[in-house]
């Protein structure tokens, strides 16, 4: 569990009332992920929603070049206070 007060600091959670924030906070947990670890890949089921508190996450797109090896292209960054994997909250959760 995390603190509802922590969630309240982030604009994404602004529309939620106190009861909703408490429910989300009870389901949430704080984790640390080492650098260069792949959190998920495109097309996988979205089982988790992330709120970045410290550090950052770089998003890559894997481009398949015809007759050549695949190439990873950096397409964005997720910084502290931003969300990642919102698909976990929206059907079809992919």
C-alpha positions as CSV (number, residue, x, y, z in Angstrom):
1,X,0.0,0.0,0.0
2,X,1.1,3.6,-0.6
3,X,-0.3,6.8,0.8
4,X,-3.3,8.5,-0.7
5,X,-1.5,11.7,0.0
6,X,1.2,10.7,-2.4
7,X,-1.3,10.1,-5.2
8,X,-2.9,13.5,-4.5
9,X,0.3,15.2,-5.5
10,X,0.0,14.1,-9.1
11,X,-2.4,15.8,-11.6
12,X,-3.5,12.5,-13.1
13,X,-5.3,11.7,-9.8
14,X,-7.0,15.1,-9.5
15,X,-10.5,13.9,-10.6
16,X,-10.5,11.1,-8.0
17,X,-12.4,11.6,-4.7
18,X,-10.9,10.6,-1.3
19,X,-12.6,7.1,-1.3
20,X,-11.2,6.3,-4.8
21,X,-7.7,7.5,-3.9
22,X,-7.8,5.2,-0.8
23,X,-8.9,2.3,-2.9
24,X,-6.1,2.9,-5.5
25,X,-3.6,3.4,-2.7
26,X,-4.5,0.1,-1.1
27,X,-3.9,-1.8,-4.4
28,X,-0.6,0.0,-5.1
29,X,2.9,-0.8,-4.1
30,X,6.3,0.9,-4.5
31,X,8.9,-1.0,-6.5
32,X,12.3,-0.3,-7.8
33,X,13.4,-1.3,-11.3
34,X,17.1,-1.5,-12.3
35,X,18.4,0.4,-15.2
36,X,18.1,-1.3,-18.6
37,X,15.4,-3.7,-17.5
38,X,12.5,-4.2,-20.0
39,X,9.3,-3.5,-18.1
40,X,7.0,-4.7,-20.9
41,X,6.8,-5.0,-24.7
42,X,4.3,-3.9,-27.2
43,X,1.3,-6.2,-27.6
44,X,1.7,-7.9,-24.2
45,X,-1.2,-7.8,-21.7
46,X,-1.1,-4.6,-19.6
47,X,-1.3,-6.0,-16.1
48,X,0.2,-3.0,-14.2
49,X,-0.1,0.7,-14.2
50,X,3.0,2.7,-13.3
51,X,3.5,6.1,-11.7
52,X,7.1,7.2,-12.0
53,X,8.3,8.7,-8.7
54,X,12.1,8.9,-9.3
55,X,14.3,8.4,-12.3
56,X,12.8,7.8,-15.6
57,X,11.7,5.4,-18.3
58,X,12.8,5.5,-21.9
59,X,10.2,4.1,-24.5
60,X,11.5,2.3,-27.5
61,X,9.7,1.1,-30.7
62,X,11.1,-2.0,-32.3
63,X,11.1,-1.4,-36.0
64,X,11.4,-4.5,-38.2
65,X,13.3,-3.7,-41.3
66,X,12.6,-5.9,-44.3
67,X,15.5,-8.4,-44.8
68,X,17.6,-6.7,-42.1
69,X,17.8,-7.0,-38.3
70,X,15.4,-5.2,-36.1
71,X,16.1,-1.7,-34.9
72,X,15.0,-0.1,-31.7
73,X,14.1,3.6,-31.9
74,X,13.7,5.8,-28.9
75,X,10.3,7.5,-29.1
76,X,9.9,9.1,-25.7
77,X,10.7,9.4,-22.0
78,X,8.5,9.1,-19.0
79,X,9.7,11.3,-16.1
80,X,8.9,11.6,-12.4
81,X,5.2,12.4,-11.8
82,X,4.1,10.9,-15.1
83,X,2.2,7.7,-15.8
84,X,3.2,4.7,-17.8
85,X,1.1,1.8,-19.1
86,X,-2.3,3.4,-18.8
87,X,-3.6,0.5,-21.0
88,X,-3.8,-1.4,-17.8
89,X,-6.8,0.8,-16.9
90,X,-8.5,0.8,-20.3
91,X,-9.9,-2.2,-22.2
92,X,-8.7,-4.3,-23.9
93,X,-5.7,-4.0,-21.5
94,X,-3.0,-4.5,-24.1
